[in-house]
Amino acid sequence: MATHEQRIPVRVYYEDTDFSGRVYHASYLRFFERGRTEWLRAFGLQHNVLAKSLDVAFAVVQIHVSFQAPAEIDDLLVVVTDIEAIRGPVLVFQQTILRDDRTVAAGRIEVVTLKRNRPTKPPNEILVALRNVRYRLRDRCVR
């Protein structure tokens, strides 16, 4: 089954680390955010355009992260992002951060679609852009 995962490289900088030179736990959240942003961009969806044209924004409502190995300053990581489900206003993402094809951190992030700061189903423009992903998800659930 084809996936719609997006992979982006992320270099660990000094600002991403704690006093020990290892990536500070909150930095992984920024890496995940970059991954989701680029995943949306791959489908032609940009945050600033959505905000201006559709008055739509996204907000993280739940994050579950499993830290499996430390990353350190100067490491080149890969953030892998794919979507698990679209349920009402909620988009559920599965994300993994890899170093040399080994998992450093894995996360399940729930993001709510907001219009005028209220949860709302994603507008049709977003659903149309994600239509192939939604079909893949429907197929995954049936199997």
HELIX and SHEET records of a PDB file:
HELIX    1   1 TYR A   14  ASP A   16  5                                   3    
HELIX    2   2 HIS A   25  ALA A   42  1                                  18    
HELIX    3   3 HIS A   47  LEU A   54  1                                   8    
HELIX    4   4 ASN A  124  ALA A  129  1                                   6    
HELIX    5   5 ARG A  131  VAL A  142  1                                  12    
SHEET    1   A 5 GLN A   6  ARG A  11  0                                        
SHEET    2   A 5 LEU A  76  ARG A  87 -1                                        
SHEET    3   A 5 VAL A  90  ARG A  99 -1                                        
SHEET    4   A 5 ARG A 102  LYS A 115 -1                                        
SHEET    5   A 5 VAL A  56  PHE A  67 -1                                        
SHEET    1   B 5 GLN A   6  ARG A  11  0                                        
SHEET    2   B 5 LEU A  76  ARG A  87 -1                                        
SHEET    3   B 5 VAL A  90  ARG A  99 -1                                        
SHEET    4   B 5 ARG A 102  LYS A 115 -1                                        
SHEET    5   B 5 ARG A 118  PRO A 119 -1                                        
END                                                                             
